[in-house]
Amino acid sequence: MAASSAGVFTWVSFPSMPTRRVYCSAVHHDGQLFVLGGCGGSGRALGAAEVLDLQAQCWTALPPLPTPRAGAATLAVGKQILAVGGVDASQSPLASVEIYHVDEGRWEKKAALAQPSMGIAAVQRDGAVYVLGGMGADTSPQALVRVYEPAKDHWQPLPSMPTPCYGASAFLQGNKIFVLGGRQGKLPVTAFEAFDLETKSWTRYPSVPSRRAFASCAMADSIFFSLGGLQQPGPHNFYSRPHFVNTVEMFDPVQGAWCKPSRAIRMREKRADFVAGCLGGYVVAMGGLESQPNEGKRASKTRAKNVWGWMEKSSGKKAKQMMALTVLKTDTLLSEELM
């Protein structure tokens, strides 16, 4: 595992996670990085819970999750860590919600979701947790929007998303939750929508211009980015199969439109299913899958309307990898090599 600071973009190594896993969930709270669940080598969901003290650089095993799960939505709310949904050991979506009390060192089961969901997008505002979309046991994408108030231990339904999807990205900006990306089955979703927390209503924005699966999304300086992915065959390209792309598309809320794609801001490498975050005014892309992996530099960065540059990868391992990313409040990116 490694961290990069905003000032100089250099990597600093941290101790490896005690438990090897993929599809785990990471969340930062008060100088500690909590890593929950995931899948082990057998592909079954794990209950492992571990925390890294960033200053002491040491890991501590926590009581395991009451319900082993992978791909859960996790958030820190006050002195509690929430784990919502995901999949269980049989790969079925979960409705269960569990909270870890940081000061007490214990897990507690809380009010469950009305329907099992995996691939949930989640944000929190003023202590309330909002979860959006997901996929149910029938593999159908969901349009559900739910809000949870820990003090009341109650889920309240809100107006549904105009476009059902799972695996979407959600960003809180002011009093709105912006949702973009995600999938319906194996097909990418291009819808870009926002939920107003005050009026409890949805607004549709212009769709993402190109249809790409496993793209990554980020928000920096109020600009929304849709990055890379697998481009789907269509009438305007000559590919007969999905292919990796280095596309960068930006939405400017002031103009209310997607900026015309430019070769100057394409990513240096074509990649999909990677992690992206914002750091010191930069958009950073790391890891993921590409058609021809190499052992070179695996992370890159750009400022809005600027060019991409390299960040050295923290190790010389092969490039094809899956990563988890946590953006700390201290302007630091933490990445974990999961494979």
Secondary structure, DSSP 8 states (H G I E B T S, - for coil): -EEEETTT--EEE----SS--BS-EEEEETTEEEEE--B-TTS-B---EEEEETTTTEEEE----SS--BS-EEEEETTEEEEE--B-TTS-BB--EEEEETTTTEEEEE---SS-BBS-EEEEETTEEEEE--B-TT--B---EEEEETTTTEEEEE---SS--BS-EEEEETTEEEEE--EETTEE---EEEEETTTTEEEEE---SS-EET-EEEEETTEEEEE--EE---TTS--SS-EE---EEEEETTTTEE----GGGS-SS--BS-EEEEETTEEEEE-BB-SS--SS--EEEEETTS-EEEE--SS-S-S-B-EEEEEETTTEEEEEE--
